[in-house]
Amino acid sequence: MSCRPITAYDYVAFIDEAGDPGISKVRPRDPNGGSEWLMIGGILVEAKRELEPVAWVRKILDSIDMKQKRELHFRDLDEWRKPLVCSAMAPLPLRAFVLASNKKNMRGHTNPRAEAKANPLTSKQYFLQLLRPTHT
C-alpha cells in the first residue's frame, strides 16, 4: 500500500511574467512604447514537492548573500550572481520553461479566427495557453 498523499493533481506550475502585454506601441520603434519583450516563465514540480520551492529560493538567496530578500528576480541580480543562481537551480527536481515573444514582430498582425470569437484572448492569455500541456 502506498503512503502517497491523495491529491487531485500530480504537478504544480509556478508561473510569472515580465513585460507588458501591449503591442500597439513597442520600444525601441516607439519612444513611449511598452517593453519590447513579453516573457512568461515557469517551473513545474511534482505535487509532493509543492512546498519545497520556498526553501529552494531561500537557500539560493542566502548562498548569493541576499539574505534580506524574500523573492528571486533574475533581472534584478548583479551579473556575477546570475551564473550562481543557474548552478544552484540545475540539480533541483524541477522543469523550467520560458515563452519569449518579441512584440516588434507582432505589429500589424491579425488573427481573424481569434478576432471572430465573442471574447478574444489577450496576448497574455494566448501565451499562457501555449504553456498548457497538450497530453498527460
C-alpha positions in Angstrom: 0.0 0.0 0.0 1.3 3.4 -1.0 1.8 6.2 1.6 1.5 8.8 -1.2 -0.8 11.7 -0.1 -4.0 11.9 -2.1 -4.0 14.9 -4.3 -6.3 16.0 -7.2 -3.2 16.8 -9.2 0.3 15.4 -9.9 2.2 18.6 -10.8 2.2 22.2 -9.8 3.2 25.0 -12.1 4.6 28.3 -10.7 4.3 30.9 -13.5 5.4 34.5 -13.7 5.5 37.1 -16.4 7.7 40.1 -17.3 7.0 42.8 -19.7 3.6 44.3 -20.6 1.1 42.7 -23.0 0.5 45.8 -25.1 1.5 45.7 -28.8 0.2 48.9 -30.3 3.4 50.8 -29.3 6.6 49.0 -28.7 10.1 50.2 -27.8 12.5 50.9 -29.5 10.4 51.7 -32.5 8.1 53.9 -30.5 9.8 56.1 -27.9 6.9 56.0 -25.5 6.1 52.4 -26.2 5.8 49.3 -24.0 8.5 46.8 -23.4 9.9 45.0 -26.5 9.5 41.6 -25.0 6.8 39.7 -23.2 8.2 36.8 -21.2 6.2 34.1 -19.4 8.3 31.6 -17.5 7.6 28.9 -15.0 8.7 25.9 -13.2 6.9 22.6 -12.9 7.3 20.5 -9.8 5.7 17.3 -8.6 2.7 17.9 -6.4 4.5 16.1 -3.5 7.2 18.9 -3.7 4.7 21.7 -3.9 6.0 23.5 -0.7 9.7 22.9 -1.4 10.4 25.9 -3.8 10.0 28.3 -1.0 13.0 26.7 0.8 14.9 26.4 -2.5 14.6 30.1 -3.1 15.6 30.9 0.5 18.7 28.7 0.2 19.7 30.3 -3.2 19.2 33.8 -1.9 21.3 33.0 1.2 24.1 31.5 -1.0 24.4 34.7 -3.1 24.5 36.9 0.0 21.0 38.3 -0.4 19.7 37.3 3.0 17.3 40.3 3.3 15.4 39.4 0.1 12.3 37.3 0.0 11.9 36.9 -3.8 14.3 35.9 -6.5 14.0 38.1 -9.6 16.7 37.1 -12.1 16.6 40.5 -13.9 17.4 42.3 -10.6 20.6 40.2 -10.0 24.1 41.5 -10.4 25.8 39.8 -13.4 28.1 37.8 -11.2 25.2 36.3 -9.3 23.3 35.0 -12.3 25.5 32.0 -13.1 25.5 31.1 -9.4 21.7 31.0 -9.4 21.6 28.9 -12.5 24.1 26.5 -11.0 22.1 26.2 -7.8 18.8 25.6 -9.8 20.3 23.0 -12.1 20.2 20.0 -9.8 16.7 20.8 -8.4 13.9 18.4 -9.2 12.0 20.8 -11.5 11.5 21.6 -15.1 11.8 25.2 -16.2 10.0 26.8 -19.2 10.0 30.2 -20.8 8.0 31.6 -23.6 9.5 34.7 -25.1 7.7 36.9 -27.5 9.4 39.8 -29.3 6.5 42.1 -29.7 8.0 44.1 -32.6 7.3 41.2 -34.8 3.6 41.3 -33.9 2.9 44.8 -35.2 0.1 44.8 -37.7 -0.5 41.0 -37.2 -4.1 39.9 -37.2 -5.7 36.6 -36.4 -9.2 36.5 -38.0 -10.1 33.3 -36.2 -9.4 34.7 -32.8 -11.0 38.1 -33.6 -14.2 36.3 -34.6 -14.7 34.9 -31.1 -17.0 36.7 -28.7 -14.3 37.2 -26.1 -10.9 37.2 -27.9 -8.0 36.3 -25.8 -5.5 38.9 -24.8 -1.9 38.2 -25.9 -1.0 37.2 -22.3 -3.9 34.7 -22.2 -2.8 33.3 -25.5 0.8 32.8 -24.4 -0.4 31.1 -21.2 -2.4 28.7 -23.3 0.8 27.8 -25.2 2.3 26.6 -21.9 -0.6 24.3 -21.2 0.3 20.6 -21.6 -1.2 19.0 -24.6 -1.0 15.5 -23.3 -1.0 13.7 -20.0 
